[in-house]
Structure formats: C-alpha cells, structure tokens
Amino acid sequence: MDGSRALRRAGWAGAASIVLLVVGVALGYLVGVDNPGMSDAAILERLNDDARQAAAGFAPPVLAAGVALLLWFSTGLRRVLDRLSGGDPLAHATVPAAALFGGLTITGVSLDVSSAFAAWSDEFTADPNTVRALGMAGQVLGLTGLIGCGVLVAVTTRITQQARVLPTWAVWVSYAVVVLCLSGFWSGGIASVAFALWLIGAVIAMLRVARQTPPAPAVPPHAAPAPDAARTPPTATSD
C-alpha cells in the first residue's frame, strides 16, 4: 500500500474514532452517575430503566471500536511526525499515549455502568451509595486518561513547531489544550471538548498531507530469463 493511501485511511479512522468515542460516552451516561449529589430515587430510576440499560449495554463495545480506530490514527500520525522530525524518537510516544487514554476511558465507563448491568438480573439490589462510589471512580479514571491526550497533543505540537509547519496561533492553542488535558480534574468536560476539537483539526491536517504525498512508483515485475540464457554455455575444448 502506498503512503498516501495509508495516511488517508488513518485520517478517516481518526474521524470515525471521534464519533464512536462521543457515542460510547453518551450511551454510558444514560445510566452512569457522575454527580454524587443526585438523589437516591433518581439513581434507582436510571438503573432500573430497561431502555437505558439496553442502550448502555452498547457503550463498552462502541468505545472499544473508537479506541481501536484512534490507535490506527495515532500510527499514521507517528508516521507523519517521523517524516517531519527526521526520525525523532519522541514521535513514538503518540501510540502509547492514545492507548493510555483509551484504556482508562473504557475502564472508567465500564465502572460507571457496572451497577446498571448488575441490576439487569434479579440477583442484585442496587445501593445508591455504591453506585455513587463506582460512578466517581469511573469519572476519576476517565479524567486521568486525559493525561494521554495531553501527551499526544504535546508531542505533535512540539515536533510540528520545530518543523515550522504550524502558525504561531495554532501552536499556542495546542499548548493550551495540553494544559487543559493535564488539569482535567479541575477543567471538567472542557478538556474533553478541547481535545475533540484538536483531534478534528489533526484529522483534517493528516488528510491534507495524504493528498500531498505522491503515490509510490510502480515497480515493474522482473522479467523471466530466456530459456537459452538460463542454459550453461558449453565449455570450449582445445584440440
């Protein structure tokens, strides 16, 4: 596969990952509890709603698919950064950073919806206090995962800044996103929105790079040697 096609597919994978991650988090929110001040009656109503339970059941697989596509995008991003930096090892941090974000996000959402899954059976009686604790644990893990987003943005911004391919305002905006991601506990949902917007910009940039990348030259197949040429010439004998 030529380089332009690989980058284009990685870019579209990043675009699809944004949609799936947003949908997965939204599905988990239908039964999750991220506000400990929610009343006991409201918590139990969310947990015992069959429609909400069924919708939340799709949250983990949708998130897993989104994370897989994000990893695909990060490999393409690493390839672009390798080209810009001339092989700087810093570019290789992009994939582990995306994996850190994805792993903690899936774990956090799974904890948040675990009580609803257990309430689906008749063997579990939901306790609002337990649900609050699991919901807050999931929120803490999800916000911790934003550190991976901060690393991903910081590495990309640093390399593109050194290569002088970004305007000054874009560099400073990207560093602001890094600060928001690293302070996710205090910025709340603002950091998640900021990273999503940055990721949209990164996807658009990768698709542009893919259009500017020339396709790989076709390599002609090696011609088979002629039957006569493959024969060993007879050895000359002296009289």
Buried (B, 14 or more C-beta within 10 A) or exposed (E): EEBBEBBBBBBBBBBBBBEBBBBBBEBBBBBBBBEBEBEEEEBBEBBBBEEBBEBBBEBBEBBBBBBBBBBBBBBBBBBBBBBBBEEBEBBEBBBBBBBBBBBBBBBBBBBBBBBBBBBBEEEEEBEBEEBBBBBBBBBBBBBBBBBBBBBBBBBBBBBBBBBEEBEEEBBEBBBEBBBBBBBBEEBBEEBBEBBEEBBEEBBEBBBEBBEEBEEEEEEEEEEEEEEEEEEEEEEEEEE
